[in-house]
Amino acid sequence: QVQLVESGGGLVQAGDSLRLSCAASERTFSNYAMGWFRQAPGKEREIVAAISRSGDTTYVADAVKGRFTISRGNAKNTVYLQMNDLKPEDTAVYYCAATRGSRSYTNLNEYSMWGQGTQVTVSS
């Protein structure tokens, strides 16, 4: 079971950028497809972005397309979420998730391993 630890969240102003990182404990990190999800207060957890285990295939949700980018560094056992032009509606707890498989997965039920989350707050 891979352990996931997110970092990089914080309080920023609208228009600012943040880069979230998710470090995995396992050296076989490249065997896992990865995803970023977020959950705002009173709302369901939703997909933000996903990446295949090779990094060749990515998915970005329409709500953040053009502003957020997902990438991974398999040598560093880390997946990243670059968030630009942040908006108040991006405020949420952001979670990293992992699943065994080759493609990018967009359904949270397809993920079996989750980090503890990191808070992102965007003020207007």
Solvent accessible surface area in square Angstrom, and as a share of the most:
residue,aa,sasa,rsa
1,Q,158,0.70
2,V,5,0.03
3,Q,108,0.48
4,L,12,0.06
5,V,100,0.57
6,E,18,0.08
7,S,59,0.38
8,G,37,0.36
9,G,30,0.29
10,G,30,0.29
11,L,129,0.64
12,V,21,0.12
13,Q,122,0.54
14,A,49,0.38
15,G,45,0.44
16,D,60,0.31
17,S,59,0.38
18,L,32,0.16
19,R,135,0.49
20,L,0,0.00
21,S,25,0.16
22,C,0,0.00
23,A,50,0.39
24,A,11,0.09
25,S,74,0.48
26,E,43,0.19
27,R,223,0.81
28,T,59,0.35
29,F,1,0.00
30,S,53,0.34
31,N,58,0.30
32,Y,3,0.01
33,A,0,0.00
34,M,1,0.00
35,G,0,0.00
36,W,0,0.00
37,F,1,0.01
38,R,19,0.07
39,Q,62,0.28
40,A,25,0.19
41,P,121,0.76
42,G,93,0.89
43,K,140,0.60
44,E,150,0.67
45,R,68,0.25
46,E,82,0.37
47,I,32,0.16
48,V,1,0.00
49,A,0,0.00
50,A,0,0.00
51,I,4,0.02
52,S,4,0.03
53,R,98,0.36
54,S,71,0.46
55,G,25,0.24
56,D,128,0.66
57,T,68,0.40
58,T,70,0.41
59,Y,81,0.31
60,V,27,0.15
61,A,14,0.11
62,D,119,0.62
63,A,70,0.54
64,V,1,0.01
65,K,122,0.52
66,G,82,0.79
67,R,29,0.11
68,F,6,0.02
69,T,79,0.46
70,I,7,0.04
71,S,51,0.33
72,R,32,0.12
73,G,22,0.21
74,N,54,0.28
75,A,110,0.85
76,K,151,0.64
77,N,29,0.15
78,T,14,0.08
79,V,0,0.00
80,Y,32,0.12
81,L,0,0.00
82,Q,59,0.26
83,M,0,0.00
84,N,62,0.32
85,D,68,0.35
86,L,1,0.01
87,K,70,0.30
88,P,55,0.34
89,E,120,0.54
90,D,0,0.00
91,T,35,0.21
92,A,2,0.02
93,V,42,0.24
94,Y,0,0.00
95,Y,34,0.13
96,C,0,0.00
97,A,0,0.00
98,A,1,0.00
99,T,12,0.07
100,R,152,0.55
101,G,18,0.17
102,S,62,0.40
103,R,129,0.47
104,S,16,0.10
105,Y,29,0.11
106,T,57,0.33
107,N,74,0.38
108,L,65,0.33
109,N,126,0.64
110,E,65,0.29
111,Y,12,0.05
112,S,75,0.49
113,M,14,0.06
114,W,75,0.26
115,G,6,0.06
116,Q,162,0.72
117,G,22,0.21
118,T,20,0.12
119,Q,86,0.38
120,V,0,0.00
121,T,45,0.26
122,V,7,0.04
123,S,46,0.29
124,S,129,0.83
